Amino acid sequence: MAKPAKQRTYPLMTRREIEAHIADGRHMVIVDGHVLKVDAFMQFHPGGDKAMQHMVGRDATDEVNGLHSPEARTMMNKYRVGRIEGRWKNFLPPIQGGKFRKRLEAGGKDVEVEDNSGQLSTPTVTITADTPLSEVESRPPSPLFDVNDNGMRKRHVKEPTISSTASTTSVSSMEESHSDRTLPLDGMAHLDILTRREIKLDLDKYPAVDQDTQDTIVEKYRQLHDRVKAEGLYDCNYYAYAIECTRYAIFFGVMLLFLKWKWYIPSAFFLGVFWHQLVFSAHDAGHMGITHNFQVDTIIGIIIADFLGGLSLGWWKRSHNVHHIVTNSPEHDPDIEHMPFFAISHRFLANLRSTYYERIMPYDAAAKFFISMQHHLYYVIMLFGRFNLYRLSMEYLILGQGPKKGIAAWHRWFEFAGQVFFWYWFGYELLYKSIDGGWNRFWFVMVSHMVTCPLHVQITLSHFAMSTADLGVDESFPQKMLRTTMDVDCPTWLDFFHGGLQFQAIHHLFPRIPRHNLRKTQRLVQEFCDDVGIPYALFGFVDGNKEVIGRLGEVARQAAILKKCQGVMIGEGRVEGHHHHH
């Protein structure tokens, strides 16, 4: 069936034509040198519409290959409408604020200007606070020096005062570095400087984002992918899953035994451990890492997530796929959007708009309170992580945010059945019928849910301490993944506790590798990193936690500085409202 499609030759499309199509609201994506028009597929996409929107106008070859089975990739060929010649230079997708020019009428002459490889990334915030610098003007400016501040004169920050350690700049040194400016430092200008400093740090630490350097990285990443395949690392180790299942059964059995003896707290503890371990296999299934068959793995995933855990696999897929594409981007990645409880970047202090939730994440009174204390409250809030997942799961299923048509449409109803099943066995049979007394029930719920806290720590550990800077549209997929993700070093016998999440950077490079093969892949990834000069972030569990707490403390400190700046401005009666969303 796929053969005749291969014989087709597609018309050559110019960059300008593709831009005009996107300006007209079409979703054009580049994969393997071909132009795909994916509008018709948006509502069917099992991984959700948002993930696709982040690829509009971009070369999505590596993202597509990483996240899809060979069958899915063959199926995509039918959306091909053209081909391109040579290397594609990415546009900034509309969902990220890219601006596209429409085609001019016949007779009107189209002036070839340097196009939208970037515009404002979020229209709701002042340009400087939120715009990767390469996107302010048509020529990429130096990320540190030429920023045009909404009509203010171009200014130069005296470089030596920006300490390269970056995490310990006090208010006074910040104010010092502005001694050459006529205006006193306001809060937003302070945030701009932090943004620029972060970009500069990353540019110093990681390979340059010019096309040649990034092309070499992509080429070597694709060779690495071939090696991974050749070494059989995509082949699932079913023996390892037999051990997993035995472990789940033991935890569940021990929970029932303690419940029978009315030892409620130990019983709740083992139920929590059961849930904690289960999630890892749901994660594998969601990435088609078990049987590599989309429907079979999804059914496994829904049985684990919904029927046994009360969480929606579909919700997880929709948010998780976006997370895999725009990792650690404050406006776009739902995995780091935890306002008002946490901000892992100073950019959350500017009323950012989330493109995932399609709303402003206000930096309001609640956020100011929690964020000033976030490094102290981190573990406390993590204890309640699971309750938030119930809320997000229900919202996803009730609002029907998943695919309404196509091969994944029936999953929503299967998930509803799973939710009914879960609340029947857990809510009715276990909590209501098997436990005596309201307080016992309360503590059973609290303990069983809080025992899953390490999971929420593990999930945030790999990203919270890593870079949230935007290095522009030219950064390659593998470099972005390695810059925003850290791995956790642990002895082999502890792998079961981390469930594969300790190899998050490797998992981000190759999302479909079954987790029991991630450790074997580590050596290849380390060689690749050494070869291309990308630092591979590897921390022990304790050190990783210290990094995260350090990052949260740093943002809390920036929030305090911002408050001080604003206090000064209010004192001088110069505070203006235009920094908040209009």
C-alpha positions as CSV (number, residue, x, y, z in Angstrom):
1,M,0.0,0.0,0.0
2,A,2.8,2.4,0.9
3,K,4.7,1.7,-2.3
4,P,2.8,3.8,-4.9
5,A,3.0,6.8,-2.6
6,K,6.8,6.7,-2.8
7,Q,6.8,7.0,-6.6
8,R,5.1,10.4,-6.4
9,T,7.2,13.4,-7.0
10,Y,6.0,16.5,-5.2
11,P,6.3,20.1,-6.5
12,L,9.2,22.2,-5.2
13,M,7.9,24.8,-2.7
14,T,9.6,28.0,-1.9
15,R,10.1,29.3,1.6
16,R,7.9,32.3,0.7
17,E,5.0,30.1,-0.5
18,I,5.1,28.0,2.7
19,E,5.1,31.2,4.7
20,A,2.0,32.5,2.9
21,H,0.2,29.2,3.5
22,I,0.9,29.5,7.2
23,A,-0.2,33.1,7.1
24,D,-3.5,31.8,5.8
25,G,-3.9,29.6,8.9
26,R,-2.7,26.3,7.4
27,H,-0.5,24.0,9.4
28,M,2.6,23.3,7.3
29,V,5.4,21.2,8.7
30,I,8.7,20.0,7.2
31,V,9.6,16.3,7.6
32,D,12.4,14.6,5.7
33,G,12.7,17.3,3.1
34,H,9.0,17.2,2.3
35,V,6.3,19.7,3.2
36,L,3.3,18.3,5.1
37,K,0.0,20.0,5.3
38,V,-1.4,18.5,8.5
39,D,-4.7,20.5,9.0
40,A,-6.9,17.5,8.3
41,F,-4.9,15.4,10.8
42,M,-4.9,17.9,13.7
43,Q,-8.1,16.6,15.3
44,F,-7.1,12.9,14.9
45,H,-3.5,13.2,16.3
46,P,-3.3,10.8,19.2
47,G,-0.6,13.0,20.8
48,G,-2.9,16.0,20.8
49,D,-3.1,19.1,18.7
50,K,-0.8,21.3,20.8
51,A,2.3,19.3,20.1
52,M,1.7,19.7,16.3
53,Q,1.1,23.4,16.6
54,H,4.6,23.8,18.0
55,M,6.1,22.3,14.8
56,V,4.3,24.6,12.3
57,G,6.9,26.2,10.0
58,R,9.7,24.0,11.4
59,D,11.7,21.1,10.3
60,A,10.2,18.5,12.6
61,T,12.2,15.4,11.3
62,D,13.9,14.6,14.5
63,E,10.9,15.2,16.7
64,V,8.7,13.1,14.5
65,N,11.2,10.3,14.3
66,G,11.8,10.3,18.0
67,L,8.2,10.2,19.0
68,H,6.6,8.0,16.3
69,S,6.6,4.4,15.2
70,P,7.7,3.6,11.6
71,E,4.0,2.9,10.8
72,A,3.0,6.3,11.9
73,R,5.7,7.9,9.9
74,T,4.7,6.0,6.7
75,M,1.1,7.2,7.4
76,M,2.2,10.8,7.4
77,N,3.4,10.6,3.8
78,K,-0.1,11.0,2.6
79,Y,-0.1,14.6,4.0
80,R,2.8,15.5,1.8
81,V,2.0,18.4,-0.5
82,G,5.5,19.5,-1.7
83,R,9.2,19.3,-1.1
84,I,12.0,21.7,-0.3
85,E,15.5,22.0,-1.6
86,G,18.5,22.3,0.7
87,R,18.4,23.1,4.4
88,W,15.3,24.4,5.9
89,K,15.6,27.5,8.1
90,N,12.9,27.3,10.8
91,F,10.1,29.8,11.3
92,L,8.9,30.7,14.7
93,P,5.5,28.8,14.9
94,P,2.3,30.9,15.2
95,I,1.5,29.4,18.6
96,Q,4.8,30.8,19.9
97,G,4.0,34.3,18.4
98,G,5.5,34.0,14.9
99,K,4.3,36.5,12.4
100,F,3.8,35.4,8.8
101,R,3.3,37.5,5.7
102,K,0.5,36.7,3.3
103,R,1.0,36.3,-0.4
104,L,0.7,39.6,-2.4
105,E,-1.8,40.1,-5.1
106,A,-0.7,39.5,-8.7
107,G,0.9,42.8,-9.8
108,G,1.9,43.7,-6.3
109,K,5.7,43.3,-5.9
110,D,6.7,41.1,-3.0
111,V,9.7,42.6,-1.3
112,E,12.0,39.8,0.0
113,V,12.7,40.8,3.5
114,E,14.4,38.7,6.1
115,D,11.4,36.8,7.3
116,N,9.9,35.8,10.6
117,S,12.5,33.5,12.0
118,G,11.0,35.1,15.0
119,Q,8.9,37.9,16.3
120,L,7.6,38.6,19.8
121,S,7.1,35.4,21.5
122,T,4.2,36.4,23.6
123,P,2.1,39.4,22.6
124,T,0.8,39.9,26.1
125,V,4.1,40.9,27.7
126,T,6.5,43.7,26.9
127,I,8.8,42.8,24.2
128,T,12.0,42.8,26.3
129,A,10.9,40.6,29.1
130,D,9.9,37.8,27.0
131,T,11.5,37.8,23.6
132,P,14.5,35.7,22.7
133,L,16.8,38.4,21.5
134,S,17.4,36.9,18.1
135,E,13.8,37.7,17.5
136,V,13.6,41.4,18.1
137,E,15.0,42.5,14.8
138,S,15.5,40.9,11.5
139,R,19.2,40.5,11.9
140,P,20.1,38.4,14.9
141,P,21.5,40.9,17.4
142,S,24.1,40.1,20.0
143,P,22.0,38.5,22.7
144,L,23.5,40.6,25.4
145,F,24.0,44.1,24.0
146,D,21.7,45.4,21.4
147,V,18.2,45.1,22.8
148,N,15.8,47.7,21.6
149,D,13.8,48.6,24.7
150,N,10.4,49.7,23.3
151,G,11.7,52.9,21.9
152,M,14.3,53.5,24.6
153,R,17.8,54.1,23.4
154,K,20.0,51.1,22.9
155,R,22.0,50.5,26.0
156,H,25.1,48.5,26.8
157,V,25.3,46.6,30.0
158,K,28.8,46.8,31.3
159,E,29.8,43.2,30.9
160,P,32.2,42.5,33.8
161,T,29.6,43.2,36.4
162,I,27.6,40.2,35.2
163,S,29.1,37.4,37.2
164,S,29.5,34.2,35.3
165,T,28.3,32.2,38.2
166,A,25.0,33.9,37.6
167,S,23.3,32.7,40.7
168,T,24.5,35.2,43.2
169,T,24.1,38.7,41.8
170,S,22.8,40.9,44.6
171,V,20.6,43.9,44.1
172,S,23.6,46.3,44.6
173,S,25.7,44.7,41.8
174,M,22.6,44.8,39.6
175,E,22.1,48.5,40.2
176,E,25.8,49.1,39.8
177,S,25.7,47.6,36.3
178,H,23.1,50.2,35.4
179,S,25.1,53.1,36.6
180,D,25.5,54.2,33.0
181,R,21.7,54.3,32.4
182,T,19.7,57.4,32.7
183,L,16.6,55.7,34.1
184,P,16.6,53.9,37.4
185,L,16.1,50.2,37.1
186,D,12.5,49.1,37.1
187,G,11.3,45.6,37.7
188,M,10.9,44.5,34.1
189,A,14.3,45.9,33.1
190,H,15.7,43.8,35.9
191,L,14.0,40.7,34.5
192,D,15.2,41.5,31.0
193,I,18.8,41.5,32.3
194,L,18.3,38.1,33.9
195,T,16.9,36.7,30.7
196,R,19.9,38.0,28.7
197,R,22.3,36.8,31.3
198,E,20.8,33.3,31.1
199,I,21.0,33.3,27.3
200,K,24.6,34.4,27.4
201,L,25.5,31.7,29.9
202,D,24.0,29.1,27.7
203,L,25.7,30.4,24.6
204,D,29.1,30.2,26.5
205,K,28.4,26.7,27.8
206,Y,26.8,25.0,24.7
207,P,27.8,24.7,21.1
208,A,26.9,27.8,19.0
209,V,23.4,27.9,17.4
210,D,24.7,28.7,13.9
211,Q,23.5,26.4,11.1
212,D,26.7,24.6,10.4
213,T,27.3,23.7,14.1
214,Q,23.7,22.6,14.6
215,D,23.7,20.6,11.3
216,T,26.8,18.7,12.4
217,I,25.1,17.9,15.7
218,V,21.9,16.7,13.9
219,E,23.9,14.5,11.6
220,K,25.8,12.9,14.5
221,Y,22.5,12.5,16.4
222,R,21.0,10.6,13.5
223,Q,24.1,8.4,13.3
224,L,23.7,7.8,17.0
225,H,20.1,6.8,16.4
226,D,21.2,4.3,13.8
227,R,23.7,2.8,16.3
228,V,21.0,2.6,19.0
229,K,18.8,0.7,16.6
230,A,21.6,-1.6,15.4
231,E,22.5,-2.5,19.0
232,G,18.9,-3.7,19.5
233,L,18.1,-1.1,22.2
234,Y,14.6,-0.6,20.8
235,D,13.8,-4.3,21.6
236,C,11.7,-4.6,24.7
237,N,13.0,-6.8,27.4
238,Y,9.8,-8.7,28.4
239,Y,11.5,-10.6,31.1
240,A,12.1,-7.2,32.9
241,Y,8.4,-6.5,32.6
242,A,7.5,-9.9,34.1
243,I,9.6,-8.8,37.1
244,E,7.8,-5.5,37.2
245,C,4.4,-7.2,37.2
246,T,5.5,-9.5,40.0
247,R,6.6,-6.5,42.1
248,Y,3.2,-4.8,41.5
249,A,1.3,-7.9,42.5
250,I,3.4,-8.2,45.7
251,F,2.8,-4.6,46.7
252,F,-1.0,-4.9,46.1
253,G,-1.2,-8.2,47.9
254,V,0.6,-6.8,51.0
255,M,-1.7,-3.8,50.9
256,L,-4.7,-6.1,51.0
257,L,-3.2,-8.2,53.8
258,F,-2.6,-5.2,56.0
259,L,-6.1,-3.9,55.2
260,K,-7.6,-7.3,56.3
261,W,-5.7,-7.0,59.6
262,K,-6.9,-3.4,59.9
263,W,-3.4,-2.0,59.9
264,Y,-4.5,1.0,57.9
265,I,-1.4,3.0,57.8
266,P,0.9,0.2,56.5
267,S,-1.8,-0.8,54.1
268,A,-2.0,2.8,52.8
269,F,1.8,2.9,52.5
270,F,1.9,-0.2,50.2
271,L,-1.0,1.2,48.1
272,G,1.1,4.3,47.6
273,V,4.2,2.3,46.7
274,F,2.0,0.3,44.2
275,W,0.8,3.5,42.5
276,H,4.3,5.0,42.5
277,Q,5.7,1.9,40.7
278,L,2.8,1.6,38.3
279,V,3.3,5.0,36.8
280,F,6.6,4.1,35.3
281,S,5.0,1.4,33.1
282,A,2.2,3.8,32.1
283,H,4.9,6.2,31.0
284,D,6.5,3.4,28.9
285,A,3.2,2.5,27.4
286,G,2.4,6.1,26.6
287,H,5.5,6.3,24.6
288,M,4.8,2.9,22.8
289,G,7.9,1.5,24.6
290,I,6.4,-1.9,25.5
291,T,5.0,-3.6,22.4
292,H,5.6,-0.6,20.0
293,N,2.0,-1.1,18.8
294,F,0.0,2.1,19.3
295,Q,-3.3,0.5,20.2
296,V,-1.9,-2.3,22.4
297,D,0.4,0.0,24.3
298,T,-2.4,2.6,24.8
299,I,-4.7,-0.1,26.2
300,I,-2.0,-1.2,28.6
301,G,-1.4,2.4,29.5
302,I,-5.1,3.1,30.1
303,I,-5.5,0.0,32.3
304,I,-2.6,1.0,34.4
305,A,-3.3,4.8,34.6
306,D,-7.1,4.9,34.7
307,F,-8.3,1.6,35.9
308,L,-5.6,1.1,38.6
309,G,-4.5,4.6,39.3
310,G,-7.4,6.9,38.6
311,L,-5.3,9.1,36.3
312,S,-6.0,9.9,32.6
313,L,-3.4,8.5,30.1
314,G,-4.9,10.8,27.4
315,W,-4.3,13.9,29.5
316,W,-0.8,12.7,30.2
317,K,-0.1,12.1,26.5
318,R,-1.4,15.5,25.4
319,S,0.7,17.5,28.0
320,H,3.7,15.1,27.8
321,N,4.1,15.3,24.1
322,V,4.2,19.1,24.2
323,H,6.7,18.8,27.1
324,H,8.9,16.6,24.8
325,I,9.0,19.3,22.1
326,V,9.3,22.6,24.0
327,T,11.0,21.3,27.1
328,N,11.4,23.8,29.8
329,S,10.0,26.7,27.9
330,P,8.2,28.9,30.5
331,E,5.3,29.9,28.1
332,H,4.8,26.5,26.4
333,D,5.8,23.5,28.6
334,P,3.0,22.5,31.0
335,D,5.5,20.4,33.0
336,I,7.1,23.5,34.4
337,E,3.9,25.7,34.6
338,H,3.0,25.4,38.3
339,M,1.9,28.9,39.2
340,P,1.0,30.0,41.8
341,F,3.1,27.3,43.7
342,F,6.4,27.3,41.8
343,A,8.3,29.4,39.4
344,I,11.5,27.9,38.1
345,S,12.4,30.9,36.0
346,H,12.2,34.6,36.7
347,R,10.1,35.0,33.6
348,F,7.1,33.7,35.5
349,L,7.2,36.9,37.5
350,A,5.9,38.8,34.5
351,N,2.4,37.5,34.1
352,L,3.3,35.0,31.4
353,R,0.6,33.6,29.1
354,S,0.6,29.8,28.9
355,T,0.0,28.7,25.3
356,Y,-0.8,25.2,26.7
357,Y,-3.5,26.3,29.1
358,E,-4.4,29.3,26.9
359,R,-4.5,31.7,29.8
360,I,-2.4,34.2,31.7
361,M,-0.6,32.6,34.7
362,P,-0.9,35.6,37.0
363,Y,1.8,36.6,39.3
364,D,-0.7,37.6,41.9
365,A,-0.9,37.7,45.7
366,A,-1.0,33.9,46.1
367,A,1.9,33.5,43.7
368,K,3.9,36.1,45.5
369,F,3.4,34.3,48.8
370,F,4.2,30.8,47.6
371,I,7.1,31.8,45.4
372,S,8.8,33.8,48.1
373,M,8.9,30.5,50.1
374,Q,9.0,27.9,47.3
375,H,12.4,26.5,48.2
376,H,11.1,25.7,51.7
377,L,7.7,24.5,50.5
378,Y,8.9,22.3,47.6
379,Y,8.6,18.9,49.4
380,V,5.5,19.9,51.2
381,I,3.7,20.8,48.0
382,M,5.0,17.6,46.3
383,L,3.1,15.6,48.9
384,F,-0.1,16.8,47.3
385,G,1.0,16.3,43.7
386,R,-1.3,13.3,43.0
387,F,-4.5,15.3,43.9
388,N,-3.7,17.8,41.2
389,L,-3.3,15.0,38.7
390,Y,-6.9,13.8,39.4
391,R,-8.1,17.4,38.7
392,L,-6.2,17.6,35.4
393,S,-7.3,14.2,34.3
394,M,-11.0,14.9,34.9
395,E,-10.7,18.3,33.2
396,Y,-9.2,16.6,30.1
397,L,-11.9,13.9,30.0
398,I,-14.9,16.0,30.7
399,L,-13.9,18.8,28.4
400,G,-13.0,16.3,25.7
401,Q,-9.6,17.8,25.0
402,G,-8.4,14.6,23.3
403,P,-8.8,13.5,19.7
404,K,-12.5,13.4,18.8
405,K,-12.0,11.4,15.6
406,G,-9.7,8.8,14.2
407,I,-7.9,5.8,15.8
408,A,-7.7,7.4,19.2
409,A,-11.2,8.7,19.6
410,W,-12.6,5.7,21.4
411,H,-9.9,6.0,24.1
412,R,-11.8,8.7,25.9
413,W,-14.7,6.3,26.5
414,F,-12.4,3.6,27.6
415,E,-10.8,6.1,30.0
416,F,-14.2,7.0,31.4
417,A,-14.9,3.3,32.1
418,G,-11.5,3.2,33.8
419,Q,-12.4,6.1,36.0
420,V,-15.7,4.5,37.0
421,F,-13.8,1.3,37.7
422,F,-11.1,3.0,39.8
423,W,-13.5,5.0,42.0
424,Y,-15.6,1.9,42.5
425,W,-12.8,-0.3,43.8
426,F,-10.8,2.4,45.5
427,G,-13.5,4.9,46.6
428,Y,-16.4,2.5,47.4
429,E,-15.0,-1.0,48.0
430,L,-11.8,-0.1,49.7
431,L,-12.3,3.3,51.4
432,Y,-16.0,3.2,52.2
433,K,-16.6,-0.5,52.8
434,S,-13.3,-1.9,54.2
435,I,-12.2,0.9,56.5
436,D,-14.0,1.8,59.7
437,G,-14.4,5.5,60.7
438,G,-13.9,8.8,59.0
439,W,-10.5,9.6,60.5
440,N,-9.1,6.2,59.4
441,R,-10.4,6.9,55.9
442,F,-8.9,10.4,55.9
443,W,-5.4,9.1,57.0
444,F,-5.6,6.2,54.5
445,V,-6.1,8.6,51.6
446,M,-3.4,11.0,52.9
447,V,-0.8,8.4,53.4
448,S,-1.4,6.4,50.2
449,H,-1.3,9.6,48.2
450,M,1.7,11.2,49.9
451,V,3.8,8.0,49.5
452,T,3.8,8.8,45.8
453,C,5.7,12.1,46.5
454,P,9.1,10.8,45.3
455,L,7.5,10.4,41.9
456,H,6.7,14.1,41.7
457,V,10.2,14.9,42.9
458,Q,11.6,12.6,40.3
459,I,9.6,14.1,37.5
460,T,10.6,17.7,38.4
461,L,14.2,16.8,39.3
462,S,15.2,16.3,35.7
463,H,14.0,19.7,34.5
464,F,13.5,22.2,37.3
465,A,17.3,22.9,37.7
466,M,18.1,23.0,34.0
467,S,18.1,25.9,31.6
468,T,14.8,27.7,30.7
469,A,16.5,30.1,28.2
470,D,15.3,30.3,24.6
471,L,18.2,30.1,22.2
472,G,16.1,30.7,19.2
473,V,14.6,28.7,16.3
474,D,17.9,27.4,15.0
475,E,18.8,25.2,18.0
476,S,18.6,21.5,17.1
477,F,16.4,19.1,18.8
478,P,19.2,17.0,20.4
479,Q,20.9,20.1,21.8
480,K,17.7,21.5,23.2
481,M,16.9,18.2,24.9
482,L,20.3,17.9,26.5
483,R,20.4,21.6,27.6
484,T,17.0,21.4,29.4
485,T,17.3,17.9,31.0
486,M,19.5,16.3,33.6
487,D,20.1,12.6,34.4
488,V,20.3,11.2,37.9
489,D,23.1,8.9,38.7
490,C,22.2,5.9,40.8
491,P,23.4,2.3,41.3
492,T,21.9,-0.3,39.1
493,W,20.1,-2.1,41.9
494,L,18.1,1.2,42.6
495,D,16.9,1.5,39.0
496,F,13.5,0.0,40.0
497,F,13.0,3.0,42.4
498,H,13.5,5.6,39.7
499,G,11.7,3.6,37.0
500,G,13.7,4.9,34.1
501,L,13.1,8.6,35.0
502,Q,16.7,8.8,36.2
503,F,17.7,8.6,32.5
504,Q,15.5,11.5,31.5
505,A,18.0,13.1,29.1
506,I,18.5,9.9,27.2
507,H,14.8,9.4,27.2
508,H,14.3,12.8,25.7
509,L,16.7,12.0,22.9
510,F,15.0,8.7,22.2
511,P,11.5,8.6,23.8
512,R,10.5,5.2,22.5
513,I,13.5,3.2,23.9
514,P,12.1,0.8,26.5
515,R,13.2,1.9,29.9
516,H,15.2,-1.2,30.8
517,N,17.5,-0.4,27.9
518,L,18.2,3.2,28.9
519,R,21.2,2.4,31.1
520,K,22.8,0.5,28.1
521,T,22.1,3.6,25.9
522,Q,23.9,5.9,28.4
523,R,27.4,5.0,27.2
524,L,26.5,5.8,23.6
525,V,24.9,9.1,24.6
526,Q,27.9,10.1,26.7
527,E,30.2,9.4,23.7
528,F,27.9,11.5,21.5
529,C,28.0,14.4,24.0
530,D,31.8,14.3,24.2
531,D,32.0,14.2,20.4
532,V,29.8,17.3,19.8
533,G,30.8,19.2,22.9
534,I,27.4,19.3,24.6
535,P,27.7,18.9,28.4
536,Y,25.8,15.9,29.7
537,A,24.2,16.8,33.0
538,L,24.5,14.0,35.4
539,F,23.9,14.5,39.2
540,G,23.4,12.1,42.1
541,F,19.9,12.1,43.5
542,V,20.9,14.2,46.5
543,D,22.9,16.7,44.5
544,G,20.1,16.9,41.9
545,N,17.7,17.8,44.7
546,K,20.1,20.4,45.9
547,E,20.3,21.9,42.4
548,V,16.5,22.1,42.3
549,I,16.2,23.7,45.7
550,G,18.9,26.1,44.7
551,R,17.0,27.1,41.6
552,L,13.8,27.6,43.5
553,G,15.7,29.7,46.1
554,E,17.3,31.8,43.3
555,V,13.9,32.6,41.7
556,A,12.5,33.4,45.2
557,R,15.4,35.8,45.6
558,Q,14.7,37.4,42.2
559,A,11.1,37.8,43.3
560,A,12.2,39.7,46.4
561,I,14.5,42.0,44.2
562,L,11.6,42.6,41.8
563,K,9.4,43.6,44.8
564,K,12.1,45.9,46.0
565,C,12.4,47.5,42.5
566,Q,8.7,48.0,42.3
567,G,8.6,49.4,45.8
568,V,11.2,52.0,44.8
569,M,9.2,52.8,41.7
570,I,5.9,53.2,43.6
571,G,7.8,55.4,46.1
572,E,8.8,57.6,43.3
573,G,5.3,57.6,41.9
574,R,6.6,56.2,38.5
575,V,4.9,52.9,38.3
576,E,3.1,52.2,35.0
577,G,0.6,49.6,34.2
578,H,1.8,48.6,30.7
579,H,4.0,45.8,31.9
580,H,1.1,43.7,32.7
581,H,-1.0,42.1,30.1
582,H,-3.3,44.5,28.3
